[in-house]
């Protein structure tokens, strides 16, 4: 690892090829660091599962509350907006060409599989992920992480694991709420527009379009989004030696990296859905 | 976790043999070399050096927070490089550490929670379960009234005292203090010197055995009547000086500078 760092810091002529090469190496370094950090976190989840449960359980609960429950109002708002804008429009469009029978299918594809999870993940990232980088980065810059180590407390266990659990659970739960609110508000919008679609038809179409795989993949996808955001944000806040003035840059990196990794993972899920 | 298994007599609590220490802030740079240092039970070491001479790096290496770049490091008689994680942790918990600049308290926890955290983590207690011990510690440092205050709202005197309580709550055998008097007023300095003397003799309120002390400082003067062993850091090297008389008699210009007035 030190070899790569030394190489990246060595001054060299600034050619385009050189620039691209450095970019690729930096990317490689980030991927390597993130991967290692994720594996260490996973290891700590198992090895430290019995350590101080009376201290850790309330902390995990607090993280779930912070990422999940406190985001409910904004998720509700986002759900209504999604429902009105996308579903309302789609339903009325499909009805105008006489294709009401496909409403449920479109709904499931657009909201349940794609928009719901990614919209909830974005909300979690902006509202909680960014805050995680700032609080952990500040703690790191002020030497609190070394103080934890001096007290024999594993910073990954005490700081990272609760946040990963919190964001994974919250991301799953918020996506569910978002989908439900979007589907309901979408129907309300269609109803207001006098679309000839009975509630019974609408929901039976939804039920027919949904398969058990949708529920399973939705759970896997949302939990992965939450965990990825937590791991990337904790990595940027904790893994490097930060000074207080580096925290802003680390926050930007964390948000961008989380976004990129989530979208890449989303692409993998699109392939899975197509194969299914 | 059992943290109080006794160390056999005449075993150095901490020992560095021909070791070199990395910089705490610059992990690729060696700041102190050729360290041969033994801390025995009952010692009161005063490590002097100018700012930037590597005092914090020496303390962090001795406490087992970072590995020496080369050489050997022993804690309570065992080579740390050969210890597994559990054994190393067990030994590290017998070493308390008080950082400088207000002690690096956890800013999101109240004073009481800061002091309770090591107890809750290592002894699986709830905050209420740790309450009695935490109250004792807060009484010891005279800050019982500030139990539910966040560290950011307290002055440096109070934060530094709370850092001492947090380091003492697991009853360490040896306590390392990084420049504890820095930036404190004379009255507060006297409190610290009294408190450390009492700890070194076995504090009656804690009811424990004497605590071995290691203090890093950039001013030897206040410690002359308290420390029992002295040493200093100069040009990346560690030089033991001996006792008080040898410090006063030392002709080294740096030691004269570290002993103002």
Interface residues (C-beta under 8 A of the other chain):
Chain A: X2 X51 X52 X53 X54 X55 X135 X138 X139 X142 X143 X144 X146 X147 X148 X149 X150 X151 X152 X153 X158 X241
Chain B: X24 X25 X27 X28 X60 X63 X65 X89 X92 X93 X97 X99 X101 X103 X104 X105 X106 X107 X108 X117 X118 X120 X121 X122 X124 X125 X126 X129 X166 X167 X170
